[in-house]
């Protein structure tokens, strides 16, 4: 598989898992409060990932030279994040937790149209933050792709003429900002020496700890109702099966996304592909929730697909064009036997 396509495939697998996560979360949100659901969404994947890290490190140390004390000393600390990774991991965990809190609070007062549009602004802030913080040059293809994609998001969201300003809109917009901060910090973190499994294990741990205060602020009555829903003899088995499935999908989403960012030169390069989550979600709504699409919503889906195709294949076309120009320059150089030198 060409290297240009690997990050695209990984990102599409990530958004596909994310869309199924949303479908399962929609069902669970009717039975469990958002704060507790968010805590479970991070804490259970954290436990599973740490179990995987501990097992793989133990097996790896036993498979290698058991007589090397130096290797055993270094291997015993492999699962700990190095100091250089502390900052991006903490920033990403805080952004994930803050994004969840802002989104859940705003969702209580905003319509679905408003929440979808505002939360989907996240990828739009990635090039801006990269430019302001790191001075990264944003390509014209990325800007063009983001413009087309967000236009598609507006059409897919439906009738946006009914959006009126209210304070909760700022919280919804902040959810998009924190979402972009999470993606950008993930891109920076993937450039370190940690594996995607280790990186996400520590991120989920810190995010879970950050969500505990928000969960406790709900009140004992809400928590008691959540405990009852999770321990009810008639439904608790099904609920826990869905929660575990949700945890596995969250792991897939973040691990594939980390692999995608590890293969690109800029966090904004894959930003338009994040919107494909809306495409997959639209399919689930149509298939399972019997949701029909209007003409302008279908046009929005078409714009998102077009932008994704441009973002996927344009870098490959540009690379071929650059190689073609370089080969042409070489053929006209003195070493290449320029026709002008024969005159």
Residue pairs with C-beta under 8 A, 6 or more apart in sequence:
1 9
2 316
3 263
4 312
4 315
4 316
4 319
5 312
6 260
6 263
7 259
7 260
7 261
7 263
7 264
7 269
7 270
8 260
8 270
8 273
8 312
10 256
10 257
10 259
10 260
10 263
11 256
11 257
11 260
11 270
11 273
11 274
11 276
12 273
12 276
13 252
13 256
14 252
14 253
14 254
14 256
14 257
14 260
15 253
15 273
15 274
15 276
15 277
15 280
16 276
16 280
17 249
17 250
17 252
17 253
17 256
18 249
18 253
18 277
18 280
19 277
19 279
19 280
19 281
19 283
19 284
20 249
20 280
20 284
21 246
21 249
21 250
21 253
22 277
22 281
22 284
23 281
23 284
23 288
24 242
24 245
24 246
24 249
25 37
25 41
25 246
27 242
28 37
28 239
28 242
28 243
28 246
29 37
31 229
31 235
31 239
32 40
32 226
32 229
32 230
32 239
33 218
33 222
33 223
33 225
33 226
34 104
34 107
35 104
35 211
35 214
35 215
35 217
35 218
36 215
36 218
36 223
36 226
38 100
38 101
38 104
38 211
38 214
38 215
39 208
39 211
39 212
39 215
40 243
40 246
40 247
41 246
41 247
41 250
42 96
42 97
42 204
42 207
42 208
42 211
42 250
43 204
43 208
44 243
44 244
44 246
44 247
45 200
45 204
45 247
45 248
45 250
45 251
45 254
46 201
46 204
46 205
46 208
48 247
48 248
48 251
49 197
49 198
49 200
49 201
49 204
49 251
50 201
50 205
52 197
52 201
53 79
53 197
53 198
53 201
54 79
56 197
57 75
57 78
57 79
60 75
61 71
61 72
61 75
61 76
64 71
64 75
65 71
66 72
79 198
81 89
81 194
81 198
81 199
81 202
82 192
82 193
82 194
84 192
85 189
85 192
85 193
85 194
85 199
88 185
88 186
88 188
88 189
88 192
89 189
89 199
89 202
89 203
89 206
90 206
91 181
91 185
92 181
92 182
92 185
92 186
92 189
92 203
93 202
93 203
93 204
93 205
93 206
93 207
93 210
94 206
94 207
94 210
95 178
95 179
95 181
95 182
95 185
96 178
96 182
96 203
96 207
97 207
97 210
97 211
97 214
98 174
98 178
98 210
99 175
99 178
99 179
99 181
99 182
100 211
101 211
101 214
102 171
102 172
102 174
102 175
102 178
103 115
103 119
103 171
103 172
103 175
105 168
105 171
106 115
106 118
106 168
106 169
106 171
106 172
106 175
107 115
107 172
108 168
109 166
109 168
110 118
110 166
110 168
110 169
110 172
111 162
111 163
113 157
113 158
113 159
113 160
113 162
113 163
114 163
114 169
114 172
115 172
116 153
116 156
116 157
116 278
117 153
117 154
117 157
117 160
117 163
118 169
118 172
118 173
118 175
118 176
119 172
119 175
119 176
119 179
120 150
120 153
120 157
120 176
120 275
120 278
121 150
121 173
121 176
121 177
122 175
122 176
122 177
122 179
122 180
122 183
122 274
123 146
123 149
123 179
123 180
123 183
123 268
123 271
123 272
123 274
123 275
124 146
124 150
124 176
124 180
124 271
125 176
125 177
125 179
125 180
125 181
126 180
126 183
126 184
126 267
126 268
126 271
127 136
127 138
127 142
127 143
127 146
127 268
127 271
128 180
129 180
129 181
129 184
130 136
130 138
130 184
130 266
130 267
130 268
131 137
131 138
133 184
136 266
136 267
136 268
138 266
138 268
139 266
139 269
141 310
141 311
141 314
141 315
141 318
142 266
142 268
142 269
142 271
142 272
142 311
144 310
145 271
145 272
145 307
145 308
145 310
145 311
146 268
146 271
146 272
146 307
148 272
148 303
148 306
148 307
148 310
149 272
149 275
149 303
149 304
149 307
149 308
150 275
151 300
151 303
152 275
152 299
152 300
152 301
152 302
152 303
152 304
152 306
152 307
153 275
153 278
153 300
153 304
154 160
154 300
155 296
155 297
155 299
155 300
155 303
156 278
156 282
156 297
156 300
156 301
156 304
157 300
158 294
158 296
158 297
163 169
183 257
183 261
183 267
183 271
183 274
184 267
186 199
186 254
186 257
186 258
186 261
186 267
187 261
187 264
187 266
187 267
188 267
189 199
189 203
189 258
190 196
190 199
190 258
190 259
190 261
190 262
191 262
192 199
196 254
196 255
196 258
196 259
196 262
197 255
199 258
200 251
200 254
200 255
200 258
203 254
215 223
216 223
229 235
229 236
229 239
230 236
230 239
230 240
232 239
260 270
261 267
261 270
264 270
269 311
269 315
270 311
272 307
272 308
272 310
272 311
273 308
273 311
273 312
275 304
275 307
275 308
276 304
276 308
278 304
279 301
279 304
279 305
282 291
282 293
282 297
282 301
285 291
286 292
286 293
293 301
330 336
331 337
331 338
332 338
334 341
